[in-house]
Amino acid sequence: MVRRGKEPQVIEVIQIGNDLGITLPRDVCARLNLNPGDVLDVAEVGDGFELTKDRDFSETMRVVKKVIEENREVLRRLADS
């Protein structure tokens, strides 16, 4: 259940291979500024859980992807040597 103000939303648990998963509503993703590949921290709080965006990891991965993109040819040469 996702709470928007006082109005709860029901989220279904689905099978993903051998794991279980959930899909987050678009408005929740927008509020958390979530993008594919982002990492969430999950913390148990009271009788539920809290999801927060792991901003350190997400920022690190953004920088890594940029460096890889900008240096693709150099990295390819290194891999071939």
C-alpha positions, 0 to 999 in steps of 0.5 A: 500500500502506498499512501498519498496523503490519506488515500492508500494505493494497493500494489500487487506482488508479482513473480519475477523469475525466482524472486518476488517484486512490485511495480511502483506507480508512476507518481511515486517514481516521479516523486522519488525521481526514480529511473531504471537502474536506480537503487533503493534503500529499504528500511523497516520502520514500525509496522512497515517499510520505507523506500528511499533512493540511494542517492550516493549509489545513483550519483556514482553510477551516473558518473561511471556511465558518463566516464565509460561513454566519454572513454569508450574507445580507450576502454575498448583498446585496454580490453583488447590488449 
